[in-house]
Structures are given as structure tokens and as C-alpha cells.
Amino acid sequence: MKILVTGGAGFIGSHLCERLLEEGNKVISIDNFDDFYDFRIKIKNIFEIFKKKDKYSEFLEEMEKKSLDKKEILREVEKFFYCDSYRIYYEDIRDSESMEKIFQKERPELIINLAGLAGVRPSIERAKEYIDVNIQGFINLLELCKKYNIKKVIQASSSSVYGNNKKVPFEESDNVDFQISPYAGTKKSCEVLGYIYHHLYNIDMIQLRFFTVFGERQRPDLAIHKFIKAIREDKEIQMYGDGSSARDYTYVGDIVQGIEGSINYLLKNKEVYEIINLGNSNTISLKEMISTIEKLMDKKGNVKEYPKQSGDVDITFANINKARRLINYDPKTEFEEGVRKFIRWSEI
Ligand SMILES: NC(=O)c1ccc[n+]([C@@H]2O[C@H](COP(=O)([O-])OP(=O)(O)OC[C@H]3O[C@@H](n4cnc5c(N)ncnc54)[C@H](O)[C@@H]3O)[C@@H](O)[C@H]2O)c1
């Protein structure tokens, strides 16, 4: 089937596109290659989708020789990868006109919205931008779904909507009225708006609450990636708080399996609106995370403690019974194994 993936050049998006293509789908990917982190990393992600990581440097060198700017490079990327089963469009999901042209031309059957500004801490400084991208972007897509009669949508939500929930593990039926960062607020808003579009226009929708995703191609701003780089380069590891905060780390391959399960569920059922946790249902403290990395790299990190950051929750911990029951979600990669895979990937 023809699936439109927004944020398709990002960390989770590129893994998802890879799997969807392997399974014979047509993938329309949209990404504005924003500067939240280096846009070249996202180009590299696309090369990895096609198992052409080795060709990436060659491609970039050629672009540099021609002295192309970012926009021109990305137009070249669009052309380079354009084929029957895959297209990458360098566009912004907030841009109604350009997005409509893509919807008109491509007529996707299902939308998976992973595009957005991620990250809790930067959202405190850049609240307006987060609201603009994450909420306006999503509404723009929903309006196009309405206009082009697209009835199946998956939206990336986040464990951060639980705020500092005291009851663990977090269940979908828990009260989520108390987010503690603008980022989390945008994700909660998209859950609310998603239900409204489902109710008004019969759009079947699943909102997936991802719990701290890690693995190959993980964003460079995320802790595991940062810490491994710091150890390798003999730099300081900044540990916020006393190391007791804990996260339910979820391997990206398991997340992709959960998204695929959601696609199947949407295709088999009508009148769907579901919110589903995708976690590993196992917590790892910050201290344990650091010691696992040290063990696997066989090198001690230079850890320095800093005050806890506002916006950061103390713990995330997913109850995944609903995901197991509805979408046959079955996370398989343990934390240590996932970190080992990341380290191996980052060495080459
Ligand atoms: N990684 C996690 O641990 C995690 C946890 C919970 C939720 N999420 C959500 O999952 C989604 C994917 O996250 P990720 O970790 O892969 O992040 P990412 O930053 O690697 O991917 C997001 C992609 O969206 C693109 N993008 C941003 N604004 C855009 C816009 N206006 N138009 C088009 N594209 C745009 C970016 O260029 C990027 O490639 C995000 O919505 C994020 O909030 C991620």
C-alpha cells in the first residue's frame, strides 16, 4: 500500500521507511530536514535505508564540490532517491500548499506523522516553535486527510504526556492532565485534536506513546548517543540529578514492530481511536545506563553531576498490556543488547 511518513529522514522515521519498503509498500516520505540537529545526518539516514551508507560521503563530497547550499543539496537528495517505491520530499508539514500538492499527486492511503520537534529541554526555551510545528503541522495533515478522504492515521505521541505520574507502570487510562514541559503539552494537544477529527470525520487513528527510543541512528541530542560519544572522545558526561531518575528505554526495531502492528489494526478495523503505549516495560536508572555503556565500551566515563533539569520527569515506565492485546506488540530487544547494537553502528 501507499504510506506517507512524515519525519521520514529522522531517527525513527528512517527505520520505519526501511521496514515498510522491505515489506513491499510504497513510501512517500516528507521531511523539512530542520536544524534541530545536522541535516546531513538525516541525509545519511536515507542512504542507510537503502543500505548505501558507503555512498553517502561520495554524494556529499560531490555536493560540496558544486558549492551547493542546504536547499540545493536537498533538492538533489529528492532527485537521487526518486523511484517507483520511494520518494523523499523536502517540505514542511505546516506548508498547506506544498503539502496539498503532494497529497494530490501521491494519493497516500495511510498517514504516519512522526515529523515534529522532539526533546523536552529545548521546548522550554522554544515553546512557541514547538507548538507551531507539532500542533499546526498535525492539524494541517488532518485537514488534508479530511479533504482527500484519507481515513487511517498514526500519530507519534510520547510517554512525556504522563508528566510526573505517581502510579507506575503508566497505563493509557491514567489521568494525563499534568504535563510538565511544552513538548509534552504539544503531544497531549495532538491526542485531543486527533480524537476531535476522528469524531467529526470518521478518521481512524492510533496515537502511539513512545517511551525513550534508542538504537542505531539515535538522535545526537539523546543521552545514550551523547554519553557514548563523550566516553569515546574523553569528554565529560553530564549527569543531571543524582542518577536515580529512570527511563523505560525502547529499542527502535521494537517501536517499528509496534507501528506495523498499528497499521494492521487500522486496516482490519473501523471506528478506531486508540491511544497505545509503546515501551519495553522495564526501567533503567541513569546510573545503570551509564554503567552499561562503560561495561560495553570497556572504559570509564568522566561523570559529573549537575542539578536536575526542569521539565524532566523522574521516571517513565510503560504498561504494555494494551499494545500486546490490540496490536500484537512484543518488544524483544533488551537494553544491553540495544546499546551494543548502537555502539557497533556508531563505530562504522
Ligand atoms: N525518540 C524518542 O525517544 C521519542 C519519544 C517519544 C516520542 N517521539 C516522537 O517521535 C517522532 C520522531 O522522533 P525522532 O526521535 O525520530 O526525532 P527526529 O528529530 O530524528 O525526527 C523527526 C523528523 O521530523 C522532521 N521535521 C521536524 N519538523 C518538521 C516539519 N515542520 N515538517 C517536516 N518535517 C519536520 C525533522 O527534520 C526530523 O527528521 C517525533 O514526533 C517525536 O516527538 C520520539
The ligand as a Tripos MOL2 file, in Angstrom:
@<TRIPOS>MOLECULE
LIG
   44    48     1     0     0
SMALL
NO_CHARGES

@<TRIPOS>ATOM
      1 N1         12.9580    9.3700   20.0730 N.am      1 LIG1
      2 C1         12.1790    9.2570   21.1230 C.2       1 LIG1
      3 O1         12.6070    8.7810   22.1850 O.2       1 LIG1
      4 C2         10.7380    9.6990   21.0690 C.ar      1 LIG1
      5 C3          9.9320    9.5040   22.2080 C.ar      1 LIG1
      6 C4          8.6180    9.9040   22.1670 C.ar      1 LIG1
      7 C5          8.0980   10.4900   21.0380 C.ar      1 LIG1
      8 N2          8.9040   10.6970   19.9470 N.ar      1 LIG1
      9 C6          8.3220   11.3360   18.7730 C.3       1 LIG1
     10 O2          8.5710   10.5440   17.6230 O.3       1 LIG1
     11 C7          8.7560   11.3620   16.4820 C.3       1 LIG1
     12 C8         10.0850   11.0440   15.8080 C.3       1 LIG1
     13 O3         11.1280   11.2940   16.7280 O.3       1 LIG1
     14 P1         12.6720   11.0470   16.4040 P.3       1 LIG1
     15 O4         13.3450   10.7110   17.6680 O.co2     1 LIG1
     16 O5         12.7920   10.1580   15.2370 O.co2     1 LIG1
     17 O6         13.1160   12.5420   16.0470 O.3       1 LIG1
     18 P2         13.8760   13.1360   14.7850 P.3       1 LIG1
     19 O7         14.1260   14.5670   15.1020 O.co2     1 LIG1
     20 O8         15.0310   12.2820   14.4250 O.co2     1 LIG1
     21 O9         12.7740   13.0170   13.6470 O.3       1 LIG1
     22 C9         11.8020   13.9940   13.4030 C.3       1 LIG1
     23 C10        11.9220   14.4020   11.9600 C.3       1 LIG1
     24 O10        10.9040   15.3730   11.6970 O.3       1 LIG1
     25 C11        11.4430   16.3530   10.8270 C.3       1 LIG1
     26 N3         10.6610   17.5890   10.9830 N.ar      1 LIG1
     27 C12        10.6760   18.4620   12.0210 C.ar      1 LIG1
     28 N4          9.8250   19.4740   11.7840 N.ar      1 LIG1
     29 C13         9.2610   19.2290   10.5790 C.ar      1 LIG1
     30 C14         8.3240   19.9210    9.7830 C.ar      1 LIG1
     31 N5          7.7960   21.0720   10.1940 N.pl3     1 LIG1
     32 N6          7.9800   19.4040    8.5740 N.ar      1 LIG1
     33 C15         8.5310   18.2400    8.1370 C.ar      1 LIG1
     34 N7          9.4260   17.5430    8.8540 N.ar      1 LIG1
     35 C16         9.7870   18.0220   10.0520 C.ar      1 LIG1
     36 C17        12.8900   16.5120   11.2670 C.3       1 LIG1
     37 O11        13.7010   17.0650   10.2510 O.3       1 LIG1
     38 C18        13.2610   15.0750   11.6200 C.3       1 LIG1
     39 O12        13.8730   14.4140   10.5450 O.3       1 LIG1
     40 C19         8.6640   12.8060   16.9810 C.3       1 LIG1
     41 O13         7.3500   13.2660   16.7750 O.3       1 LIG1
     42 C20         8.9460   12.6800   18.4580 C.3       1 LIG1
     43 O14         8.3600   13.7220   19.1970 O.3       1 LIG1
     44 C21        10.2110   10.3100   19.9460 C.ar      1 LIG1
@<TRIPOS>BOND
     1     1     2 1
     2     2     3 2
     3     2     4 1
     4     4     5 ar
     5     4    44 ar
     6     5     6 ar
     7     6     7 ar
     8     7     8 ar
     9     8     9 1
    10     8    44 ar
    11     9    10 1
    12     9    42 1
    13    10    11 1
    14    11    12 1
    15    11    40 1
    16    12    13 1
    17    13    14 1
    18    14    15 2
    19    14    16 1
    20    14    17 1
    21    17    18 1
    22    18    19 2
    23    18    20 1
    24    18    21 1
    25    21    22 1
    26    22    23 1
    27    23    24 1
    28    23    38 1
    29    24    25 1
    30    25    26 1
    31    25    36 1
    32    26    27 ar
    33    26    35 ar
    34    27    28 ar
    35    28    29 ar
    36    29    30 ar
    37    29    35 ar
    38    30    31 1
    39    30    32 ar
    40    32    33 ar
    41    33    34 ar
    42    34    35 ar
    43    36    37 1
    44    36    38 1
    45    38    39 1
    46    40    41 1
    47    40    42 1
    48    42    43 1
@<TRIPOS>SUBSTRUCTURE
     1 LIG1         1 GROUP 0 **** ****
